[in-house]
């Protein structure tokens, strides 16, 4: 089974200072294969988080597919 690539997707941050907030996954964090660069919608900061442990892809059924 192929792993999901969350790059460019709307995500829900589940850990850290921005827990409970939506954000955008910008892609792999530089210099690592374990962390992803995520920008919280409420901030212009980029945080490095672990996919599935600290953030997940946010799916909104019934909304446009471009948002998912």
Biotite code that builds the C-alpha atoms (Angstrom):
import biotite.structure as struc

atoms = struc.array([
    struc.Atom([0.000, 0.000, 0.000], chain_id="A", res_id=1, res_name="UNK", atom_name="CA", element="C"),
    struc.Atom([1.329, 3.403, -1.002], chain_id="A", res_id=2, res_name="UNK", atom_name="CA", element="C"),
    struc.Atom([1.706, 6.030, 1.711], chain_id="A", res_id=3, res_name="UNK", atom_name="CA", element="C"),
    struc.Atom([-0.259, 9.251, 1.355], chain_id="A", res_id=4, res_name="UNK", atom_name="CA", element="C"),
    struc.Atom([1.728, 12.354, 0.459], chain_id="A", res_id=5, res_name="UNK", atom_name="CA", element="C"),
    struc.Atom([0.091, 15.268, 2.339], chain_id="A", res_id=6, res_name="UNK", atom_name="CA", element="C"),
    struc.Atom([1.952, 17.976, 0.376], chain_id="A", res_id=7, res_name="UNK", atom_name="CA", element="C"),
    struc.Atom([-0.383, 20.773, -0.660], chain_id="A", res_id=8, res_name="UNK", atom_name="CA", element="C"),
    struc.Atom([-3.288, 19.416, 1.377], chain_id="A", res_id=9, res_name="UNK", atom_name="CA", element="C"),
    struc.Atom([-5.324, 21.082, 4.095], chain_id="A", res_id=10, res_name="UNK", atom_name="CA", element="C"),
    struc.Atom([-4.355, 19.477, 7.402], chain_id="A", res_id=11, res_name="UNK", atom_name="CA", element="C"),
    struc.Atom([-5.422, 19.455, 11.036], chain_id="A", res_id=12, res_name="UNK", atom_name="CA", element="C"),
    struc.Atom([-2.607, 20.016, 13.512], chain_id="A", res_id=13, res_name="UNK", atom_name="CA", element="C"),
    struc.Atom([-3.027, 17.734, 16.537], chain_id="A", res_id=14, res_name="UNK", atom_name="CA", element="C"),
    struc.Atom([0.056, 18.534, 18.610], chain_id="A", res_id=15, res_name="UNK", atom_name="CA", element="C"),
    struc.Atom([2.110, 21.534, 19.689], chain_id="A", res_id=16, res_name="UNK", atom_name="CA", element="C"),
    struc.Atom([1.332, 25.248, 19.856], chain_id="A", res_id=17, res_name="UNK", atom_name="CA", element="C"),
    struc.Atom([-1.141, 25.093, 16.958], chain_id="A", res_id=18, res_name="UNK", atom_name="CA", element="C"),
    struc.Atom([-3.044, 21.949, 18.045], chain_id="A", res_id=19, res_name="UNK", atom_name="CA", element="C"),
    struc.Atom([-6.662, 22.039, 16.876], chain_id="A", res_id=20, res_name="UNK", atom_name="CA", element="C"),
    struc.Atom([-5.953, 24.439, 14.022], chain_id="A", res_id=21, res_name="UNK", atom_name="CA", element="C"),
    struc.Atom([-6.092, 23.925, 10.296], chain_id="A", res_id=22, res_name="UNK", atom_name="CA", element="C"),
    struc.Atom([-3.062, 24.502, 8.152], chain_id="A", res_id=23, res_name="UNK", atom_name="CA", element="C"),
    struc.Atom([-1.370, 23.677, 4.871], chain_id="A", res_id=24, res_name="UNK", atom_name="CA", element="C"),
    struc.Atom([1.279, 21.008, 4.386], chain_id="A", res_id=25, res_name="UNK", atom_name="CA", element="C"),
    struc.Atom([4.104, 22.543, 2.364], chain_id="A", res_id=26, res_name="UNK", atom_name="CA", element="C"),
    struc.Atom([6.066, 19.323, 1.801], chain_id="A", res_id=27, res_name="UNK", atom_name="CA", element="C"),
    struc.Atom([8.975, 17.526, 3.434], chain_id="A", res_id=28, res_name="UNK", atom_name="CA", element="C"),
    struc.Atom([11.005, 19.553, 5.899], chain_id="A", res_id=29, res_name="UNK", atom_name="CA", element="C"),
    struc.Atom([14.473, 20.264, 4.597], chain_id="A", res_id=30, res_name="UNK", atom_name="CA", element="C"),
    struc.Atom([17.109, 17.738, 5.596], chain_id="A", res_id=31, res_name="UNK", atom_name="CA", element="C"),
    struc.Atom([14.764, 15.048, 6.957], chain_id="A", res_id=32, res_name="UNK", atom_name="CA", element="C"),
    struc.Atom([12.537, 12.242, 5.758], chain_id="A", res_id=33, res_name="UNK", atom_name="CA", element="C"),
    struc.Atom([10.511, 12.114, 8.986], chain_id="A", res_id=34, res_name="UNK", atom_name="CA", element="C"),
    struc.Atom([9.191, 15.663, 9.302], chain_id="A", res_id=35, res_name="UNK", atom_name="CA", element="C"),
    struc.Atom([6.885, 17.762, 7.171], chain_id="A", res_id=36, res_name="UNK", atom_name="CA", element="C"),
    struc.Atom([6.727, 21.565, 6.911], chain_id="A", res_id=37, res_name="UNK", atom_name="CA", element="C"),
    struc.Atom([3.270, 22.803, 7.946], chain_id="A", res_id=38, res_name="UNK", atom_name="CA", element="C"),
    struc.Atom([1.946, 26.357, 8.040], chain_id="A", res_id=39, res_name="UNK", atom_name="CA", element="C"),
    struc.Atom([-0.934, 26.991, 10.444], chain_id="A", res_id=40, res_name="UNK", atom_name="CA", element="C"),
    struc.Atom([-3.677, 29.171, 8.947], chain_id="A", res_id=41, res_name="UNK", atom_name="CA", element="C"),
    struc.Atom([-3.540, 31.485, 11.980], chain_id="A", res_id=42, res_name="UNK", atom_name="CA", element="C"),
    struc.Atom([0.196, 32.151, 11.677], chain_id="A", res_id=43, res_name="UNK", atom_name="CA", element="C"),
    struc.Atom([2.887, 32.898, 9.146], chain_id="A", res_id=44, res_name="UNK", atom_name="CA", element="C"),
    struc.Atom([5.250, 30.505, 10.946], chain_id="A", res_id=45, res_name="UNK", atom_name="CA", element="C"),
    struc.Atom([6.241, 27.150, 9.512], chain_id="A", res_id=46, res_name="UNK", atom_name="CA", element="C"),
    struc.Atom([6.520, 24.242, 11.939], chain_id="A", res_id=47, res_name="UNK", atom_name="CA", element="C"),
    struc.Atom([8.025, 20.827, 11.314], chain_id="A", res_id=48, res_name="UNK", atom_name="CA", element="C"),
    struc.Atom([5.684, 18.017, 12.331], chain_id="A", res_id=49, res_name="UNK", atom_name="CA", element="C"),
    struc.Atom([5.403, 14.235, 12.036], chain_id="A", res_id=50, res_name="UNK", atom_name="CA", element="C"),
    struc.Atom([2.621, 13.067, 9.719], chain_id="A", res_id=51, res_name="UNK", atom_name="CA", element="C"),
    struc.Atom([-0.007, 10.896, 11.475], chain_id="A", res_id=52, res_name="UNK", atom_name="CA", element="C"),
    struc.Atom([1.478, 11.689, 14.912], chain_id="A", res_id=53, res_name="UNK", atom_name="CA", element="C"),
    struc.Atom([1.284, 15.493, 14.986], chain_id="A", res_id=54, res_name="UNK", atom_name="CA", element="C"),
    struc.Atom([-0.980, 16.319, 12.029], chain_id="A", res_id=55, res_name="UNK", atom_name="CA", element="C"),
    struc.Atom([-3.335, 14.599, 9.620], chain_id="A", res_id=56, res_name="UNK", atom_name="CA", element="C"),
    struc.Atom([-5.064, 15.338, 6.340], chain_id="A", res_id=57, res_name="UNK", atom_name="CA", element="C"),
    struc.Atom([-8.375, 17.134, 6.825], chain_id="A", res_id=58, res_name="UNK", atom_name="CA", element="C"),
    struc.Atom([-11.186, 15.800, 4.664], chain_id="A", res_id=59, res_name="UNK", atom_name="CA", element="C"),
    struc.Atom([-14.401, 17.792, 4.338], chain_id="A", res_id=60, res_name="UNK", atom_name="CA", element="C"),
    struc.Atom([-17.071, 15.686, 2.637], chain_id="A", res_id=61, res_name="UNK", atom_name="CA", element="C"),
    struc.Atom([-19.415, 17.685, 0.468], chain_id="A", res_id=62, res_name="UNK", atom_name="CA", element="C"),
    struc.Atom([-16.959, 20.476, -0.218], chain_id="A", res_id=63, res_name="UNK", atom_name="CA", element="C"),
    struc.Atom([-15.026, 21.002, -3.412], chain_id="A", res_id=64, res_name="UNK", atom_name="CA", element="C"),
    struc.Atom([-12.326, 18.445, -4.159], chain_id="A", res_id=65, res_name="UNK", atom_name="CA", element="C"),
    struc.Atom([-9.805, 21.281, -4.498], chain_id="A", res_id=66, res_name="UNK", atom_name="CA", element="C"),
    struc.Atom([-9.980, 21.838, -0.743], chain_id="A", res_id=67, res_name="UNK", atom_name="CA", element="C"),
    struc.Atom([-9.157, 18.202, 0.077], chain_id="A", res_id=68, res_name="UNK", atom_name="CA", element="C"),
])
